[in-house]
Amino acid sequence: MRGVDDPHQMTDLPTSLRERLAARFAASRPELVAHTVADEGHTHKVLLRYPDGEAIEVVLMLYPRRATVCISTQAGCAMGCPFCATGQAGFRRQLTAGEVVRQVVVVDAALRSGELGGTDLPAGAPDHVTNVVFMGMGEPLANLEATLATVRWLHDPDGFNLSARGITVSTVGLVPGIRRLAELGLPLTLAVSLHAADDRLRDHLVPINRSHPLAELEEAVRDYRETTNRRVTIEWCLIGEVNDSHEQADRLATIARRLRAHVNVIPMNPTPGVQWKEPSRGRTRAFMDRLEERGAAATLRDTRGRDADAACGQLLASYTLGGGSRLPVAVGAAERVETVASP
Ligand code: SF4
């Protein structure tokens, strides 16, 4: 049976095989240890813990006709971006392809059964996962084989059977991985986390830039677009007084025009342990206006989940840093936990 996580429910398989599978999968089955709901039921964040104690977060965002699940590929991250909670916590281990796939399966099953969303499902939101974005913890292209295997399974008609256009893989700019992704020949969306538009600032904000500087990254992204015929997006975490200047906007607009890319600007969330702040409303507006004046296609994104516990990496950060005290913990069940910090 498709989309079930428990081999005992795979009633189209022989009983003996179900039992063997159950015994084998039990060792890697994650436990849902925390669940927060935000944005009036539109955003669900769940913390999954694997038997070895590692925890990762999965975010489900519900829109009319779209249910997007944001998955993690690593426990922690080695990229060390100084504005990111996950980057501060460091790298712990790679997730296996099975563990990455499992995140989609668990959320999809919980959505279908009503465990997530349930009777409070926002109007028009589907009861199953329609889109997957690799934007959770970790750098997907630093766990390349698991990421490629997950993409193949997501798209496979005998797997999750998702349209390639419903899959987005993000990267901070691992050029060899971008080239391998292009070789799949699928029209996946590639989301490049740029965050700085000159090497000097980017070396600091996104340390991998020292190995793959902007010119090399731009060339790989251009090749990706030409191979897949798919528009690339540029992600820009807007950090107050760091990368929100007119000068950065001008450089970013030039790159975006050259790549014919769409820019998503996401104001930084306040992050535990990070000294930088979100930009002021005035500077955010000025940055967006400048991009428009310079001919870049750009959208200011809301920071989904801000009132649950902010963005990428932060559910785990506060769970760990707070010793579990800030997040109510629901062991073993998708128990609905009301928003911790409601507006
Ligand atoms: S921003 Fe992404 S790549 Fe950078 S440290 Fe955080 S999770 Fe890793």
Residues whose N, C-alpha, C, O or C-beta is under 5 A from the ligand:
A	BS01	SF4	C77 M79 G80 C81 C84 T86 G87 G136 M137 G138 E139 V172
